[in-house]
């Protein structure tokens, strides 16, 4: 499964964590406006 997540604050972070735990063979691409991923954006 391929997944694109735009924005890594709050919901994007939780979605990433859930996908990594629940889905095998997931290919996640994260897009964030800032240089680094952060729970608090």
Secondary structure, 3 states (H helix, E strand, C coil): CEEEEECCCCHHHHHHHHHHHHCCCCEEEEECCCCCCCCCC
